Amino acid sequence: MTAPATTPQQVVIPNDLGSLNITPPNWQWQGDQQELANRIANSTKKIIMLEAECGTGKSVIPIAAAAAAGKEAVILIRTIQLQEQYLRDINGLVMLTGRSRYQCEITGNSAEWAPCTIGMRCSLKGQWRRGKPLTTPECSYYRHKAVAANSQFKVLNYSYWLREIRGVQSTFDRVDWIVCDEAHEIEQVLMDAGIIIMRRSSVKNYIAEVPDDKTVEGWMEWANKHASAVGKLLATVTAQAKEAGLIEDPESPPLYVLDPNSAEAKAIIERFRELKALSENLSEILAITDPEKWVYDGSDNRAYLIEPCYGAPAFKKLLACANDKVILMSAFLAPAALIKNLELDPDDVDVILAPEVFDRSRSQIFYCPTVKMGFQTQPHEWGYVCGVIDMIAATPAFANAKGIIHVPSVQLRDKIMRGVNPSTRARLLAYDAADTDIGYRRYGTKDQALKRFTDSPEPLILLGQSVSTGIDLPHVPQWQIITKLSFPPFTTPALAKRNATDKMFMKYLTLCELVQAAGRIKRATDHDGPTFILDEQFGWFEPSMRAHMPQWFRRALIKKGWDRWIFYKNQLRKIAFRNGVII
């Protein structure tokens, strides 16, 4: 069991939200926000799981609790959209993004590849001690980082924070509270961050051979064999960098000082970068304690990948970075399943299930089966599904209202674009690369598409992947279709191996995506509309996962959806007959 969080005295959550100075002055507590903040602030458990449906106002709750308790908090999210939403809602919050959004003033290139990332000398970053700034940096990235370091609340994305805490003296590796938003994705995030990536070119340059036995055990033997030699090469190039004044060394002043942009300096920096990364890779391989929970992936032509199949070990590291509390929150967590996946002791976790916020009697979820969606779905079956989409989109109540069609992949999106009739196609709005001859409105980024969808007076239909979570569209979509259950693809060796021994994990990920998609409607008291689930596979999926579904979803679900939409049911046979489908 983990050590319990310590609460020296009762934290008082004020009745006036404005007195905490974290929100706009006109904001007041809504619903159960104050009570939820009180439960978090005064919980004696280090791990807290908060499941609260969309519309609860989750973002304010843990920050208000931390403000009342006088605690520093790092909020972790996955998307820039969510970071910006926090920035709009919370006063005094500092948003810090990864280095790729900054420019290195020394090289003129992305700060992601700046010489300082591998410990090279740079006067512009200012003076730091134990990850904290002592002076104001001239470098734009470090200047923003210094502001975040000195603020009580900061919002970072998971990938940046997980890279940052790998440092010897990280700025964010010891904080009072860590708030993990959209925590239903936490294990996937940790698994992705834990992948060991060895550049094939680096291995070829400095080791040459690779193991004949490319199992994880084989890579571990290989790493043990070559770690010492790589360490000596790194020590040599480190000495060269110190002699050239590229790395600060108080004990040994540089023999000469190279211009960091000179060809000689760039060669030393690149060699140092490659060897440092390779040395760290070998150390990470040797740190594997249970090779059965890892897998080798040789599908990348540029790198050798060794992937974790579980996120629990990485979560333990995350837990160690919090002095007091780790708060996992989302509109849907399925706490029992998440506790199992993260290998936690239930006695160590305080599960807080927020009361339901909305009356969903006018925002019901209708299971309206068409066909079994998948890679074996035949063209005439896709034609039937597209006919059903046309039928729903043309309904008088929806013909002049905005809607969302959720798809799990670009491939399915394009099939729908080609298969629907011209009047439906003219309303579709999509984003990123796709065919340009279909006749729909296409935008380069999701942000551009969402802005158009929100701002336009036209009855547009947002057709897209990755629109089930991380976006907030209150009052905009008034109907939506979930075409297919989003089962995780078993294309990666890690997911395939995990699925072979833990099929519940895959169903958990699918349920998370489904619940999040259903939550795009009913974001406010007066925001209503139906959700249609068309995938026939929901018929077996629902009873197998019903116990893990949130209460609001179970209450809103109408299993015999077609019986509730009789005028649709009467048209189904015609659509099926036209496409050669037997129903």
Secondary structure in CASP SS format (residue, H / E / C, confidence):
PFRMAT SS
TARGET T0000
AUTHOR 0000-0000-0000
METHOD secondary structure of the structure
MODEL  1
M C 1.00
T C 1.00
A C 1.00
P C 1.00
A C 1.00
T C 1.00
T C 1.00
P C 1.00
Q C 1.00
Q C 1.00
V C 1.00
V C 1.00
I C 1.00
P C 1.00
N C 1.00
D C 1.00
L H 1.00
G H 1.00
S H 1.00
L H 1.00
N C 1.00
I C 1.00
T C 1.00
P C 1.00
P C 1.00
N C 1.00
W C 1.00
Q C 1.00
W C 1.00
Q C 1.00
G C 1.00
D C 1.00
Q H 1.00
Q H 1.00
E H 1.00
L H 1.00
A H 1.00
N H 1.00
R H 1.00
I H 1.00
A H 1.00
N C 1.00
S C 1.00
T C 1.00
K C 1.00
K C 1.00
I E 1.00
I E 1.00
M E 1.00
L E 1.00
E E 1.00
A C 1.00
E C 1.00
C C 1.00
G C 1.00
T C 1.00
G C 1.00
K C 1.00
S C 1.00
V H 1.00
I H 1.00
P H 1.00
I H 1.00
A H 1.00
A H 1.00
A H 1.00
A H 1.00
A H 1.00
A H 1.00
G C 1.00
K C 1.00
E C 1.00
A E 1.00
V E 1.00
I E 1.00
L E 1.00
I E 1.00
R C 1.00
T C 1.00
I H 1.00
Q H 1.00
L H 1.00
Q H 1.00
E H 1.00
Q H 1.00
Y H 1.00
L H 1.00
R H 1.00
D H 1.00
I C 1.00
N C 1.00
G C 1.00
L C 1.00
V E 1.00
M E 1.00
L C 1.00
T C 1.00
G C 1.00
R H 1.00
S H 1.00
R H 1.00
Y C 1.00
Q E 1.00
C C 1.00
E C 1.00
I C 1.00
T C 1.00
G C 1.00
N C 1.00
S E 1.00
A H 1.00
E H 1.00
W H 1.00
A C 1.00
P H 1.00
C H 1.00
T H 1.00
I H 1.00
G C 1.00
M C 1.00
R C 1.00
C C 1.00
S H 1.00
L H 1.00
K H 1.00
G C 1.00
Q C 1.00
W E 1.00
R E 1.00
R C 1.00
G C 1.00
K E 1.00
P E 1.00
L C 1.00
T C 1.00
T C 1.00
P C 1.00
E C 1.00
C C 1.00
S H 1.00
Y H 1.00
Y H 1.00
R H 1.00
H H 1.00
K H 1.00
A H 1.00
V H 1.00
A H 1.00
A H 1.00
N H 1.00
S C 1.00
Q C 1.00
F E 1.00
K E 1.00
V E 1.00
L E 1.00
N E 1.00
Y H 1.00
S H 1.00
Y H 1.00
W H 1.00
L H 1.00
R H 1.00
E H 1.00
I C 1.00
R C 1.00
G C 1.00
V C 1.00
Q C 1.00
S C 1.00
T C 1.00
F C 1.00
D C 1.00
R C 1.00
V E 1.00
D E 1.00
W E 1.00
I E 1.00
V E 1.00
C E 1.00
D C 1.00
E C 1.00
A H 1.00
H H 1.00
E H 1.00
I H 1.00
E H 1.00
Q H 1.00
V H 1.00
L H 1.00
M H 1.00
D H 1.00
A H 1.00
G C 1.00
I C 1.00
I E 1.00
I E 1.00
M E 1.00
R E 1.00
R H 1.00
S H 1.00
S H 1.00
V H 1.00
K H 1.00
N H 1.00
Y H 1.00
I C 1.00
A C 1.00
E C 1.00
V C 1.00
P C 1.00
D C 1.00
D C 1.00
K C 1.00
T C 1.00
V H 1.00
E H 1.00
G H 1.00
W H 1.00
M H 1.00
E H 1.00
W H 1.00
A H 1.00
N H 1.00
K H 1.00
H H 1.00
A H 1.00
S H 1.00
A H 1.00
V H 1.00
G H 1.00
K H 1.00
L H 1.00
L H 1.00
A H 1.00
T H 1.00
V H 1.00
T H 1.00
A H 1.00
Q H 1.00
A H 1.00
K H 1.00
E H 1.00
A C 1.00
G C 1.00
L C 1.00
I C 1.00
E C 1.00
D C 1.00
P C 1.00
E C 1.00
S C 1.00
P C 1.00
P C 1.00
L C 1.00
Y C 1.00
V C 1.00
L C 1.00
D C 1.00
P C 1.00
N C 1.00
S C 1.00
A H 1.00
E H 1.00
A H 1.00
K H 1.00
A H 1.00
I H 1.00
I H 1.00
E H 1.00
R H 1.00
F H 1.00
R H 1.00
E H 1.00
L H 1.00
K H 1.00
A H 1.00
L H 1.00
S H 1.00
E H 1.00
N H 1.00
L H 1.00
S H 1.00
E H 1.00
I H 1.00
L H 1.00
A C 1.00
I C 1.00
T C 1.00
D C 1.00
P H 1.00
E H 1.00
K H 1.00
W E 1.00
V E 1.00
Y E 1.00
D E 1.00
G C 1.00
S C 1.00
D C 1.00
N C 1.00
R C 1.00
A E 1.00
Y E 1.00
L E 1.00
I E 1.00
E E 1.00
P E 1.00
C C 1.00
Y C 1.00
G C 1.00
A H 1.00
P H 1.00
A H 1.00
F H 1.00
K H 1.00
K H 1.00
L H 1.00
L H 1.00
A H 1.00
C C 1.00
A E 1.00
N E 1.00
D E 1.00
K E 1.00
V E 1.00
I E 1.00
L E 1.00
M E 1.00
S E 1.00
A C 1.00
F C 1.00
L C 1.00
A C 1.00
P H 1.00
A H 1.00
A H 1.00
L H 1.00
I H 1.00
K H 1.00
N H 1.00
L C 1.00
E C 1.00
L C 1.00
D C 1.00
P H 1.00
D H 1.00
D H 1.00
V E 1.00
D E 1.00
V E 1.00
I E 1.00
L E 1.00
A C 1.00
P C 1.00
E C 1.00
V C 1.00
F C 1.00
D C 1.00
R C 1.00
S C 1.00
R C 1.00
S C 1.00
Q C 1.00
I E 1.00
F E 1.00
Y E 1.00
C C 1.00
P C 1.00
T C 1.00
V C 1.00
K C 1.00
M C 1.00
G C 1.00
F C 1.00
Q C 1.00
T C 1.00
Q C 1.00
P H 1.00
H H 1.00
E H 1.00
W H 1.00
G H 1.00
Y H 1.00
V H 1.00
C H 1.00
G H 1.00
V H 1.00
I H 1.00
D H 1.00
M H 1.00
I H 1.00
A H 1.00
A C 1.00
T C 1.00
P H 1.00
A H 1.00
F H 1.00
A H 1.00
N C 1.00
A C 1.00
K C 1.00
G E 1.00
I E 1.00
I E 1.00
H E 1.00
V C 1.00
P C 1.00
S C 1.00
V H 1.00
Q H 1.00
L H 1.00
R H 1.00
D H 1.00
K H 1.00
I H 1.00
M H 1.00
R H 1.00
G H 1.00
V C 1.00
N C 1.00
P H 1.00
S H 1.00
T H 1.00
R H 1.00
A C 1.00
R C 1.00
L E 1.00
L E 1.00
A E 1.00
Y E 1.00
D C 1.00
A C 1.00
A C 1.00
D C 1.00
T C 1.00
D C 1.00
I C 1.00
G C 1.00
Y C 1.00
R E 1.00
R E 1.00
Y E 1.00
G C 1.00
T C 1.00
K H 1.00
D H 1.00
Q H 1.00
A H 1.00
L H 1.00
K H 1.00
R H 1.00
F H 1.00
T H 1.00
D H 1.00
S C 1.00
P C 1.00
E C 1.00
P C 1.00
L C 1.00
I E 1.00
L E 1.00
L E 1.00
G E 1.00
Q C 1.00
S C 1.00
V C 1.00
S C 1.00
T C 1.00
G C 1.00
I C 1.00
D C 1.00
L C 1.00
P C 1.00
H C 1.00
V C 1.00
P C 1.00
Q C 1.00
W E 1.00
Q E 1.00
I E 1.00
I E 1.00
T C 1.00
K C 1.00
L C 1.00
S C 1.00
F C 1.00
P C 1.00
P C 1.00
F C 1.00
T C 1.00
T C 1.00
P H 1.00
A H 1.00
L H 1.00
A H 1.00
K H 1.00
R H 1.00
N H 1.00
A H 1.00
T H 1.00
D C 1.00
K H 1.00
M H 1.00
F H 1.00
M H 1.00
K H 1.00
Y H 1.00
L H 1.00
T H 1.00
L H 1.00
C H 1.00
E H 1.00
L H 1.00
V H 1.00
Q H 1.00
A H 1.00
A H 1.00
G C 1.00
R C 1.00
I C 1.00
K C 1.00
R C 1.00
A C 1.00
T C 1.00
D C 1.00
H C 1.00
D C 1.00
G C 1.00
P C 1.00
T E 1.00
F E 1.00
I E 1.00
L C 1.00
D C 1.00
E C 1.00
Q C 1.00
F H 1.00
G H 1.00
W H 1.00
F H 1.00
E H 1.00
P H 1.00
S H 1.00
M H 1.00
R H 1.00
A H 1.00
H H 1.00
M C 1.00
P C 1.00
Q H 1.00
W H 1.00
F H 1.00
R H 1.00
R H 1.00
A H 1.00
L E 1.00
I E 1.00
K C 1.00
K C 1.00
G H 1.00
W H 1.00
D H 1.00
R H 1.00
W C 1.00
I H 1.00
F H 1.00
Y H 1.00
K H 1.00
N H 1.00
Q H 1.00
L H 1.00
R H 1.00
K H 1.00
I H 1.00
A H 1.00
F H 1.00
R H 1.00
N C 1.00
G C 1.00
V C 1.00
I C 1.00
I C 1.00
END
